[in-house]
Structure formats: C-alpha cells, structure tokens
Amino acid sequence: MPTDPRRPGRAVRRRPPNPLRALVLAVFLLFFVVPVLWLLLAATKTDEQLVHGDPLSAGSWSALRHNWDALTSYQDDAIFQWLGNSALYSFVALAITLCVTIPAGYALAMTEFRGRRALLVATLVVMLMPNATLVVPLFLEVDAVHLVGSMWSIILPYSFYPFGVYLTYIYFSTAMPRELLAAAKLDGCSEFGAFRRIALPLAAPVVALVGFFSFVANWTNYFLPYVLLPESGRFPVQVGLGTLLNNVPQFNPTVGSLEVQRPELALATLLAITPVLVVFLFSQRFLVAGMLAGATKD
C-alpha cells in the first residue's frame, strides 16, 4: 500500500471509483461514438439495408464498391473537385491567416498605441458574432470589388480570423517573458527581429492551435460559399454535400435524373470529414501544448 510522502509511514487510502462519473463518461462516449460508427457502417450498405436492417450491422465490400463508383461518377467526379476546392480555399486562407494573425496578436500584446483598447474590444465583439450575421456585409463588400464567384471571394473572408488574433494576444500577454525581448533589443535586435527570432519560435504551440482552428473553420464553412459561389465547379465540399442532399429522393421528391442514394451521401460525408481528422491526428501534440500555453507563468 502506498504511503503519504508528507507523512512517512502513514498509508494512503485510495478512494473507490465514482460510479456516477463513469456513467456520465459512458453516456458521452455513446453519444459521440455511435453516430460515427453508424456513419462508417452506412457507407457499406445498400439503401434497403440502411433503412430496414440493423443500424449497427456491417454491410459488404461489394456495396461499398458500388457506392464508391456511384459517388465518383456523380457529375464527372464532382466530389473530388469539391474536395480540391476546399483544400485550395482552406490552405491558402490558412497561410494568409497565420501571416496576419500572429503579428497582429503580438503587436496588441507587446506594444502600446492609441486606440489599442478599442481595437481589442472590436476584435472580441466580432469574434463573438455568429458567422451568419456577417454574410450579407461580406457579400456587399465582395460584390463592390467584383469578386463574387471567384476563389478570392472565399479566401479573403476566410483569412479574417479575429479568434486567432485574440488567442495570440492572450498567449503573448501572459506567457511570453518580456525580459527575453528586452535582452534581444539590448543586443541590437529590432522589433521585427525580436519577434522573428525570439517570440515566434516560443509561440509554436499557439501558432499550431490557431492554424488548426482556422483550418477547421474554413473547411466546415457552408453559408458563405453557398452565397458567394454560384457555380457548382467552384463549390467546396460542404456546399457539395448540400447539393448531394438535395438530390436524395427521400429528402427532395422533385429530383430528376441526378439521383443520389443515402449510402452514397454517407460515404461523401466520410470523405468530407477525413481531412480534418488527419490534420488533427498529426497535430494533436502541438494542440495540447497550445491549449496549455499560458496556463502557468514562472
């Protein structure tokens, strides 16, 4: 039996596990895991099996292959074009976001200038506003510069990411040792040199965190590209999924020749969420470090 390090020789009593806590965790596990498991299995079934069979039963490889062929043949491989569009919009916007967001958060945290507090309040207010409220103003601005329908009508609004600015501001204002920056400036570094050589390497976890959240927000955005992109060939995958959903007869009785079955829609959904899952798996170590950044300060 382990002993208490504060009182040598005295045994430590282990508390029995809390059954309520285990029950709550099990409920949440079922709530999140069962829908994902159902989605994985739905892609391996025929439409008849999906409706009348056991919800958590597996289908067959032949049904999966048929669903794949039917999905990829829809509008001449439109699903891959939509995925490519999403990748283009998300990664280009991500690069612009990081180039703008990190220096902006650093400047707000490390410098004093007139209007700084008002700028922080405005950033926080815009960050808290629902995305749907910004669609009409963004549409009017994009239309004023004649970019509606182009890829820049999506990339430029995606690059505006106030949450990343505020997150970076919090990190630099709480976890960045100002003594290091002052020492670098005493050694002859300029403000930009101190940022590039000292602040930016130390901020790698929060950069990864901002990058991940920005990528997920860009990849899953639906309403803005739905409004700004009239052509199907420029749709991202989220708007493409809406197109597929509109061509499922059970959801839209007026479907014409472009009929989509529900297992094909499930397979398309899996393809749409796979890139986000891959990015999360490869960046989870940096995400954890970024979430803990600023939690303690020496």
Summary of the structure (lengths in Angstrom):
residues: 298
radius of gyration: 24.9
end to end distance: 35.1
largest distance: 80.1
contacts: 842
relative contact order: 0.13
helix: 71%
strand: 1%
